[in-house]
Amino acid sequence: MIDDATYEVLRQGFEVLFLACVPVVAVTAIAGLLFAILQSATSIHDSASAYAVRLIAVCCVIYVIAQSVSLNLMAFFQLAFSNLGGIH
């Protein structure tokens, strides 16, 4: 049976994981979709440029959310280590 301290650490860990991954995945999908529309409109089908656009978009998102993710990770590790004695 999972006690409350373990449940809280797991919940916080999944929340941090979700908040870190969703913006990156969403921007990658939107950038890929927009570039695919642009490629089909111009009849230019170069896969390298599609990867470059997605890479630039991901780098920009990581740059923007890095501080928020690091603060969330710091709060998570403080919670996890403070409850370390209560986890079995």
N, C-alpha and C positions, 0 to 999 in steps of 0.2 A: 504494500500500500504506500502511496506517495503522500508524504506529509506536506504541510503548508509551505515550509521553507523551500523544499525541493520544487514544488509546483511553482512558486513565485520566481525562482531562479530560471526554470525552464520557460515560463511565460515571458519573462523579460528577455531571455536569449532569443526566442523566436521573434519577439517584437523588434529587437535590434536588427536581426537578420532581415526581416521584412522591410524595415525602413531603409536599410542599406541597399537592398537589391532592387526594389520596385522602381525607383526613379531611373536607374541605369537601364533596366529592361524596357521600361516604357519609352524612354528617349531613343533607344536603339531601334525599337519597333517603329516608332513614328518617323525617324530619320530614314530607315529602310523603305518604308511605304512611300514617303514623299519622293525619295530619289528614284524608286521604281516607277512612279508616275511620271517623273521628269524624263527618265530613260525611255519609257514607252512613247511619250509625246515627241521626243526628238529622234527616235529610232537609233539611239546610241546604246549599245549593249556591251559595256566594258565592266567586267566584274571587279577589277581592281579599284576603279573609282567608287564603286558602291561600298567596298570595304573601307576605303579611305574616309568617306563621308561618315560612316558609322563610327569609325575609330575616333575621329575628331569630335563627334557628338558625345561619345562616351567619356573622352578626356575632359571635355567642358563640364559635363554633369558631375564627374568625380571631383573636379576642382571646386565646383559650387557647393556640393554637399559634404565635402571632407570634414569641415569643422563640426557640422551637426552630427555626423556619424561618429566622429571621435569623442564628442561629448556623451553621446548615447552609450558608446562602448565603455567609457570611463565610469558612467553611472552603473552600468551592468556589472562591471568587474568589482566595483565597490560593494554592490549588493551581494554578489556571489561570494566574495571573500568574507564579508561580514556574517553571512549565513553558513559559512563553511563548517562550523562546529555543529550546527543543527541538522546537517544533511547526513543521512545514513546510507 
